[in-house]
Amino acid sequence: MLKFLFMMIFMMPLCFKKNMFWMVQMLLLLMMFMFMNSSFSIMSYNSISYMYSYDMISYGLILLSIWIVILMIMASENIYKKNYYVNFFLVNIIFLLIMLYLTFSVMNLFMFYLFFEGSLIPTLMLIIGWGYQPERIQAGMYLLFYTLFVSLPLLLGIFFIFNETEYMTIYFLKFFNMNLYMLYFSMMMAFLVKMPMYFVHLWLPKAHVEAPVSGSMILAGIMLKLGGYGLLRILIFLQEISLKLNIIWVIISLIGGFYISLNCFCQVDIKSLIAYSSVAHMSIVISGIMTMNNWGFIGAYILMIGHGLCSSGMFCLANINYERFNSRSLFINKGLMNFMPSMTLWWFLLMSSNMAAPPSLNLMGEISLINSLVSWSWLTMIMLMLISFFSAGYSLYLYSYTQHGKYYLGMYSFYSGVSREYLMLMLHWLPLNFMVLKIDYSMIWF
């Protein structure tokens, strides 16, 4: 595990050399293939070195992190072309990747907290440094205060656990049962805000709208998954109390997911619509994890991976439009079928994955989650039907609104899609739809 960490650390000085933008991307690609070929046993921890190792959950999320970072560099060609602090941008991204890699691979609960919060800093720099509007400062503050407000109780909870059990290793904590209300709420809230759960989701649309394309991709692709990963790890030693109290989160999430789906129809900003759709998807993930059963955990894991690729691809598409039209408004982004017909196909493919059409990972994840929730209580069926229906609704709404109609005359009419963009979209879509062929790996780890 340490070899990948050192590889990333030694990539940092390389960022300051001239014309190394694509070189860094290629090195990350090399690292990803090295990581994919690591020895792997599904049932146990692998490659334990010091306090780092990976099991099935970490493995998928680390791969997703590296993949999304490679695609972020590919999407941010504008920064490279205009030479807009490009070296600092690369260092920032690699620092962010190191933080994410360590968060997912560390086995010590306190170190997990440290890296979990550490990933906030480079994200904040991305939003404030490379964002578009002056409101990005406010968005950064929202992001910071929402997450920091609930992370202090998490730290105190971790100290309390250490005081009681004298263990910090996440694996050993499964032998304990902490039946304490205060501990439960202090541990849970930090991850639920990060997911984000309805009621504490306000930082997400703001951060997405103000962030540059790379910031949006990493936020949608990985940052939202940190919360889910944390929940999968801590629910193991909060089982007894979870069975009493988890119903609260399921109810809030399902009703909130339905309300957010309706909210998506009111959006006029493309990025904002995609951001709200993320909240709706994550609400199903939260409720699935909270049912505490096998189907729920597996479905949450698969949907997190699927949503990471799908949402990131949709933000790429929104950015491709933004570069042509200089606007993200739905009223101006119209008639794209006349303007870039081949891009319409990619809109269609990613939108269909977003509404969980086969053969995407989102479909497999949602089937597992629906299985889990309906077996937990048949009443959840009502909300699940509404969420699924409206998720198809707002995806089609966004697709038809942007692709059909009369296009705006003030745009760059000579400026169609370039091969880099098509490659980038393909690298989002292919893993999202072809990993279904090997879905058994994701299904048997539990």
N, C-alpha and C positions, 0 to 999 in steps of 0.2 A: 504493500500500500504506500509505503514511503517513497518508492521510486517515482510514482506519478506526482506526488507532492513536490519532490525535488525538481522534476521535469518542469512543472509549472512555475516554481520559484525562479529557476534559471532561465525561463522564457522572458522574465520581466526586463532584464537589461537589454535583451534583444529588441524590445519595443522602442528603445530610444535611438536605435540606428536608423539611418535613412532607408526608405523604400523597403521596409520590412513588414508592411501591412499584410500582404497575402502570405508571406512566409510564416508569420505567427499562426495564421489560419491553418496552413498546411501542417504545421507541427502539432496543432491541436487535433487535427484529423488523424495524424499518425498515432497520437496518444490514445485517441478513442479506439482505434483498431487494436492497439496493444492491450487496452483495458478489456475489450470484448473477448480477447483470446486468453484472458487470465483463467487459471484453473478454477473450476466452479463446482461446488456441490450444493444442491438446492436446499438440503435439509439443515445445514449448519452454517456457522460463520466460516469465512474463507480468508486466506492470506492475513492471518493475525500478525501485526507487527506493532509493538508498543500498545497504544490504546486504539489503534485503527484496524478495522476489518470491514467486510461487507457480507451481508446475507442477501436473500432474494429482493427484499424491499429496497435496500440501499443500492443494489446493483442496477436495477432499472432506473432509479432516480439519478444516480451518478451519470449513467450513460446519457440520460435525457439532458442533464445539465451541460455536459460537454457538447452534445449535439446542438443544443439551442445556442450556446456561445459561438460555435462555428458559424451558425446561420446568422447570428447577430452581426458578426464581423462582415459577412457577405451582404447583409442588408444595409450596412452603414457606409456604403461607398461614397456617399455625398460628403461625409466628414473627411474622407481620404482625399477626394478631389479638391475640396476647398481648403485642405490642410488646416482644419479647424481643431487645433490642439490634438492632433491625431495620436501622438505618442502617449499623452496622458490618458487618452481614451482607451488605448490598448492595455495600458498598465492597470487602469481601473477595472476593465473587464476581466483581466486575468486574476486580479486580486479578488474580485467577486466570485470567480470560478473556484479559486482556492478555498474561500469561505464556504461555498456550497458543498464542495467535495468533502471538506472536513466535517461539516454538519452531518452529512449523510453517512460518513464512514466511522465516526467516532463512537466508542462504546461507553464512554464515561458521561454520566448525566450532566455534570457541571460543565464539562468541555462542550457538550452539545449545546447547552444554553449560551455559552460564550460565542460560538461560531454562528449560532442561530441569530443572535442579535448583531453579530459583526457583519452579517451580509446586508444589514440595513444601510451601512455607511456608503459602500460603493454605489448602491442603488440610488441613494439620496444625491450623491455626486452626479450620477448620470442624469437625473431629472433636473437638478439645478444648473448643471454645467452645459448640457446639450439640449435642454427643452426649448420650446418655441415661444410661449407667451410669458408675459411678466407674472402671471398667476402661478407660475411654477414654484415660486418660493412658498406660497400658501399651501400648494399641494404637497411639497416636501415636508412642511410643518405638520400637516394632517397625518402623513405617513409616519413621521417620527413620533408624534405624541400619542396617536392611537396605539401604536405597538409598544412604546416605552411605558405607557401608563399601566398596561397589564403585565409587563414583563418583570416588574419588581416583585409582585406577589409570586411569580413563577420561581424567581431566584430564592426567595424565602422558603418556598415549598421544597425546593431541592435541598437547601440547608437543613430543613426539618427532617427530611427523609434520611439524610446522611447521619443526623444526630440520633435518629431512632434505630436505624438498621446497621449503621457503620459500613454500608455498601454504597458505591457510586456506579458500579457497572450495571448497565441497563439489563443485561441478561440475568444477573443474580436477583434482581428485584422481583422477578416473576415468582419467587418463592415467598414473597410477603403479601399481606393483604391489608391495605390501609383503608380502614373504614372511617374516614374523617371528613366532615363536611367542608371545613375551611380549606383543607389541603386540596380536596377535589375541585373546588371552585377556583382556587389560585392556580392550580396546574392547568385546568381546562381553558380558562379564559384567554390565556396568552395564545394558545393555538387556534382558538375559535376566531379571534380577531385577525389572525394571520390568514385564515382560510379564504375569505372572511365570511362570517355568519351574518345573516340579516340582522339589522339594528346596529352592528358595528362594522358595516361595510362601506361607510361613506368615504373613507380614505381612498378606496380602490378606484372608482371612476375618476376621481380628481387626479390621482397620480397617473392613470393611464392617459388621460386627455392631455396632460402637460408634458409627459415624458417623450423623448425622441423614440424612433422606432425600436432601437435596441433596448431601451428601458422598458417599453411596453412588452417586448418579446420575453424578456427575462422575468418581468413581473407576472405575466400570464403563464409563462412556461414553467417557472420553477418556484417563485416566491410563494405562490398560493399553495404549492405542494408541501412547503415546509410545515405548514399547520397540520395537514393530513398525516404527514410522516410522524410528527410529534405525537398526535393522538394515537396512532397505531402503536407507538412505543410505550406511552404511559398508561394506556387503559389496561395493560396486563396486570399492573399491581393496584389498580383501583376497581377491581371487578365487582366486589360486593356492593359498594356504594353506587357504582355506575348502574347496576340493575335497578336501583331505586330511583335515581335522578335523571337518567338519560332521556326519559320521555320529554323533559323540558326542551332539550335541544332539538329533538326530532320534530316537535310541534312547531317551534319557532322557525326551524329551517324549511319545513315543507310549506307552511303558510307564507313565509318570506319568499321562498323560491317562486311561488305562484304570483305573488304581488310584484316581484322584480320582473317576471316574464311579461306582465301587463305593462310595467314601466318601460320595457324595451320598445314598445310600440310608440311611445311618446318622444323618443329621442330624435334629435335632428343632426347629431354629430355621429359620424360612422364609428369613430373610436369609442365614443361613449356607449353606443349600442352594444359593441362587442364586449366592452368591459362589464356592462350589466348582465350580458348573457353568461359571462364567466361566473358571476355571483350566483346566478340561477343554477348552473351546473354544480358548483361547489356545494350548494345547499343540499343536493341529493347525496353528494359524497359524505357530507357531515352526518346526515340522517342514517346513511348506510353503515358508517363506522359505529354510530351510537347504538345500533341494534345489537352489537357485540356478538354477531354470529359469523360463521365461516364465509357464507355468501357475501355478507356485507363488507368484510375486510378485503376479500378478493376483488369484489366489484369496485370498491373505492380505489384500490391500487391500480386496476386496469383503467378506470375512468380518469384517474389523475394523469397517467402517462398519455392517454388518448387526448385528453383536453389540453395538455401541455403542447402537443404538436399542432393540434387543430387551431387553438386560439392564437398561438404564435404565428401560424400561417395566415390567419385572417388579419392580424395586425400588419403583416407584410403587405398584404393586398391593399389595406387601407393606406399604407404609406406610399405604395406605388401610385395610387390615385392622387395622393396629396402632392407628390412631386410633379404630377402633370397639371393639376388644377390649382395648386396653391390654396386649396380649401378642403376641409373635411365635412362640409355641410352636405346633407343629403339633397338639398334643393339644387345645388350646383353640380354635384356628381351624378349626372344623369346621362342616359343614352350611350353608355360605354360599349354597348354591343356594336354600335356603328364605328366606334373610334378604335377599340382594341378587341376585335372579335375573339382572338385566341385567348385573351385574358379572361373573357367571359366563361370559358371552360373551367379555368382554375377557380373562379368565383363559385361556379356551380359545384365543383368537386369538394371544395372546402366547406361550403355552406351545407352540402348534403351530409358531410361528416359531422358538422356541428349539430345537426338535428338528429344525429345517431342513426343514419341510414346504413344498411350493410354495404360493404364488408368492414366498416371502420371499427377501431378498438372501442370507440364511444358506445357502439351498440352492445358489444359484449359486456362492457362495464355496466351499462344501464340495465341490461337484462338481469345481471347478477344482483344489482342493487334493488331492482323491483322485486325480485325473488325474496331477497332478504327482508325488505320492508313489509311486504304483504304477509310473509310468514310470521312477522312480529305482531302485526295487527292489520286486519283487513280494512280498517278505516283509512289507512294511509293510501289506499287505492285511489280514492277520490282525488286527492291532491296530486298524486303521481300522474294520473290521467291528464289533469289540467296542465301540469308542468310540461309533460311530453308534447301535448297538443300545441301549447303556445310556443314551445321551443321550436317546433317546425314552423309555426306561424311567423315569429320574428325573423327566422332565418330566410324564409321566402320573401318576407317584406323587404329586408335589406337587399336581397338579390334582385328582386324585380324593380325596386326603386332605383338602384344604381345602374342596372343594365338596360332598362327600357326607357323610352321617352326621348325628348329632343335634347341633344347635347349643347352645352354652354359654348358660345362662340369664342370666348376670350382665352381658351386654353391653347396649349402648344399642339397644333393639329398634326405637325410632322413628327411627333415624338411618341412612337409606339413602344411596345415592350422590348427590352433587351434580353439577350440570352442569360445573363447573370440572374435576372429576375425569374425567368422560367425555371432555371436550375434550382434556385432557392425554394420556389414553391413546390417543385417536384420532390425536393429533399424533405419537405414537411409532409407531403401527401403520401409518398411511397411507404415510409415506415408505419404511418398511421393505418394504412389499409392492408399492408402485407404482413404485419406482425400477427394478424388474426390467424394466419396459417400455422403459427407456432403458439397458439394461445394456451396450449396445455402446460407450457412452462410457467405461465403466470397463474395457472389454476391450481397447481399441485404444491406450491411452496408452503401453503398454510399447514 
